[in-house]
């Protein structure tokens, strides 16, 4: 329910033109800057810390690289227009691991699984700024008839408020290592915050869905389905089996490997004037299939 209902509510609010955009932006900021850091503190406060955790941020990079490379192998043969190529690649690279992945793993494995997800998504901001934005700029400049190198502001990447979740992780680890006992009400509070976070994050996602804009691209979007739900999970499962000893970390990575196209892909494409209808088609189709088919199957076999 926490996965589907807020998406539906967000979509209905958009259809009826209720609330201005600033309210949805405020929801996203509250989830990112307030609720996620609190969840990070509480989850890492209680987690059992071992060397297997080091694999999570490594796989956090691999989870983006694998679908990106799979899409890159055929992007030039599929699309001749720069805006189409950029949107296709960004749809593959960026997956909804933080929101849908985090909630999905929490339903399966509780607080420990949620903590694993937060470690796995640590590289996301770096990948977004260091890979996806420059890639989008490349295709945007190709549309404009030339390439102009863009300087990357490293300070703004490393030191920005979107990284506040890292401080929550560090605070939780410190409390954990100091042997400070988490309060008894921590479990109930954590569960409440997960539900609040789901609604704050997914209502704006539902609000961004525009079905009328993507009819022409739904048939082509099925190519993304094979990347997201077949090839990437198979490769990640094989790599995890070779490197990770912890059973629940392996299963967490497998769930994250099935994550659909992220709303960040939509935002990145919009910012750089690429093919918005195409990326929205990828986002809507893969998210719908994940919620209605993929995750129910994962829930049955991985719980």
N, C-alpha and C positions, 0 to 999 in steps of 0.2 A: 504493500500500500504506500509506503514511504517513497517508492520509486515512481509509481504511476500517477497517484492522485495529485501531488503538487505540479507535475508536468501538465496534467489536464486542466488544473485550475489556472495556471499561468497562460495556457492557450486560450481558455475561455475569457480571461480578463483582457487579452489582446484582441479577441474577436469583438468584444463589446466596448473596446476602447476605454477601459477603466484604469485609472491611476496613470500618472505621467511616468516617463522614463526614469526620472530621478528616484522614484520609490524602488524600482527594480535594481538600479545601481546601488542604492543604500542597502538592499538585501544582500547583494553580492559582497559588498564591503564589510558588512557585519559578520557574515559567515567567514570571510577570509581573514579579517583582522581581529575578530573577537572570539568566535566560537571555535574555529580550528586551533588557535593557540591553546585554549583551555583544554580541548580534547587531547592535544599533544602532551601537555603537562600530565594529565591524569593517566593516559595510557602508558607513557614511558616511566611513570612513577611506579607502576606495578608490574611491568613486563620483566621476564627473565632475560637478561642480556648475555649473549654469547657471540662467538666469532662468526656464526652464520649470518648475523645481522649485517656484516660488512658487504655481503653479496647483494643486498637489497638495492642500494643506490647504484651499484654496477649494472644490475638488471634494469634499473630505472632508465638508464641510457639505452640499453639493448632493446627495451620495449618500444623505443622510438626509432632506433636505427633499422631494425628488421623490417617493419612495414614500409618505412621510407625507401629502403633499397628494393623491396619487392615492387613497389610502385614505379620506381625509377627505371626498372628494366624494360618497361613497355610504354612509358609516358610519351616518348617521341613518336612512336608508331601509332598511338591512339589519338593524339591531339597535336594539331599543327599550330594552334593559336597560343600565344604566351599566357594569356589569362586562364585558359583551360588547363594548361600544364601546371601552372602554379597552384591552382585550386585543387587539382587532383593530388599532387604531392603533399600539400599541406593537410588535406583530408586524411591521407594515410599516416603521416608522421604523428599528428596530434590526436591522442585518444583520451577518452573521458575516464581516466584512472582515478583522479582525485575525488570526484563527486560520486558517479555511479560505481566506480571500482571500490571506493572506500565504503560506501553503504553496503554493497554486495558482499564484500569480505566480512564486514561487521556482522551481518545477518548469519553468515556461515560460521565464523570463528571468534566472534566477540571482540573484546578489547584488544587482545593480543594480535589478532588479525588486522585490526584497525591501525595499530602501531606499526605493523609491518608495512602497510600501505603508505603511511606517512614517510617512512624511510625510502621506499621505492620511488616516491614522487618528488623527492628532494631535488633531483636534477631538472625538473620540468621548467622552472623559470629560466635557467641557463639555456636549455634547448630552445625555448620560445624566443629568447632575445638573441642568442648567438647563432642559431641555425634558421629558425622559421622566419623571423623578421628579415634578416638579410636575404633569404631565399625569395621571400615575397617582394622585396625591393628589387632583386635581380629581374624578376619577371615583369614588375611594374616598369622598370627602366627599359626593358626590351620592348614593351608596348609603346613607350615614348620614343623609341628609335635609337637609344644609346644607353650605355652603362656608365654610371657614375659611382665609384666606390663610396660607401657610407661609413663614416667612423662610428665605432661602437663605444658608447660611454660606459666603461667598465665600472666606474664608481656607482652609477645608477643601477647597474645590474646586481652588483653584490650588496650594496647598501640601499635597499628600498623597502618600503613598508610591507610589500607582498612577501618578504622573507621573514616576517615576524613569527611564522609557524616554526621556523628553525629555532628561535629562542625558546619556544614552548617545549620542543624536543629536548634541548639542552637542559632546561630547568627540570624536566621530568627525570632525565638521566642522573642529574646531580642529586636530587632527592632520593632516587633509587639507590645510588651508590653510598649515600650517607646513612642509609638504613632508616630513614624517616618513614614511619608507617602511614599509609594513606588512610584518611578518615573512613569510618564504616559506611557513611552515606555516599562514598565515592562511586560505587556501582550504579546506584539509582541516578545520581547526577550525570554520570557519563551517558547512560542510556537516554536520559532526557535531552542532553545536548546533541546526541547523534540525530534524534528526530528533528530537533529545531534546525540543525545544520542542513538536513536533507530538504526541508521546506524552504529555507532561505536561499539555498543554492538552486533548487530545481524549478521553483516558480518562475524566476527570470529566464531559465532555459526554455520552459514551455511558452513564455511570452515571445520568444524570438522566432518561433516556428511560423512560417508563412507558406502554406500548402499551395497557394495559387502561383507562387513564383518558381516552383520546382517540377511541374508536371513534365516538362520537356527533358528532364535529366534523370527521372526515376529509373528508366530502363537501363541507362548507362551506369547508374549507381550500383547495380548488382556486381560489377567488377570489384568494387570496394568490399563487398560482402565476403568474397573469397579471400581477400587479403586479411581482413579483420577477424573472421570467424573460422578460417581453415588453416591457411599457411602460417600466419604469425603464431597462433597457439601451438601448432605442431613443432615449430622451430624452438620456441621458448621452453616447451615441455622437455624437449631433447637436451637443450643446454642446461636446464635446471637439474635434470636427472644426472648429468655428468659432474656437476659442480657443488650442488647444495645437499647437505645431509638432513636438514630439518624438514620433516614431512609437511608441516603446516606452512612453512615458507614456500615450499614447492607448489602447494595448492593455491596459496595466495598469488604467486606469480602467474599461475595458469589462469586464474580468474581475471587478473589484470590484462593478460594477453588477449582476452576476448573483448576488452573495452571498445565501445563504438567510437566513432568520430566525435571529437570534443567541440564544444561551443567556442573554444579558443581558436579553432581553425576558421570558424565563421567570422569571428572578430578580426583575425589577421587578414583574411581575404577582403573584408569590408574596408579596413584601413588602407589597403594598398590597391583598391579598385580592380581586383581580379574578378573571376566569375563567381559571383555570390550565389546565383541560383544553383550552380553545380555543387558547391560545398554544402549548401543548405540541404540539397537532395541527399548527399552522403550522410549528413548529420541525422536527418529525419529517418531515413530508411534503416541505417544501422542501429540507431537508438530504439526504434520500434521493434525491430527483430530481436534485439538484445533483451528488451523488457518482456516481450510476449513469448519468445521461443528459447533463446540461448540461455538466459539466466535461470529460468525454471528447470531446464535440463541440467545445468551445472549444480543447481541446488539439490536435485535428486541424487546425483552421482558423487558430489563432493562433500556433502554434509556429514 
